[in-house]
Amino acid sequence: MTQDELKALVGQAALAYVQPGSIVGVGTGSTVNCFIDALAGIKDRIVGAVSSSERSSERLRAHGIAVLDSNAVDSIPVYVDGADEIDHHGFMIKGGGAALTREKIVADIAKSFICIADESKLVDTLGRFPVPVEVIPMAAAQIARRLRALGGDARLRVGVVTDNGCSILDVHGMALIDPMAMEREINQWPGVVSVGIFARHRAGVCLLGTAQGVKTLTF
Ligand code: 5RP
């Protein structure tokens, strides 16, 4: 199976977690695009979606799925999103698509996080994928210095402005031995909007697309 076929497979499999009559939390990325396309097939059975990016909102609306304001929603049973890396504890690196902050916000509102990914994303230790950090532009150089002091090589993602009007630093070579501690540390620096380490907001379930079909990992 190709990577695209694996993404389509897990996008479809995630429908099993969507509760009838509910509001669905929707992530961002090529795997989530497959989920959105699958969701269109059951759109009459859901109230609508809370989306984590302008791109996902556009795709949802194009399918006739209502996109709700996150501030108008008290709780969401399920948030479905992809990952750049996921480990065996459900900890993830996210933000390859620059949507990490809104992804974390929707994940925070949701009761459970269902990660959908092809098997290339499963790793023993997080950190081969550069860790994205969304920053307020005037703080970028200072945050890059702080990241360097932690052993990371922070590079500005040139030409990218997030949906929140901010910049992204991609941090190469970070050893994520303790993702929870690293997330907490980076989050508190002035100018950091959010860090793409999802440890507090880890996945509860991962639907992993493999050559043998969808494997369900629970954490
Ligand atoms: C976007 C993300 C995505 O979930 C992540 O980049 C995975 O994307 P894809 O499904 O295209 O591989 O965090 O900010």
Boltz pocket constraint, residues with backbone or C-beta under 6 A from the ligand:
constraints:
  - pocket:
      binder: B
      contacts: [[A, 27], [A, 28], [A, 29], [A, 30], [A, 31], [A, 32], [A, 81], [A, 82], [A, 83], [A, 84], [A, 93], [A, 94], [A, 95], [A, 96], [A, 97], [A, 98], [A, 99], [A, 100], [A, 103], [A, 116]]
      max_distance: 6.0
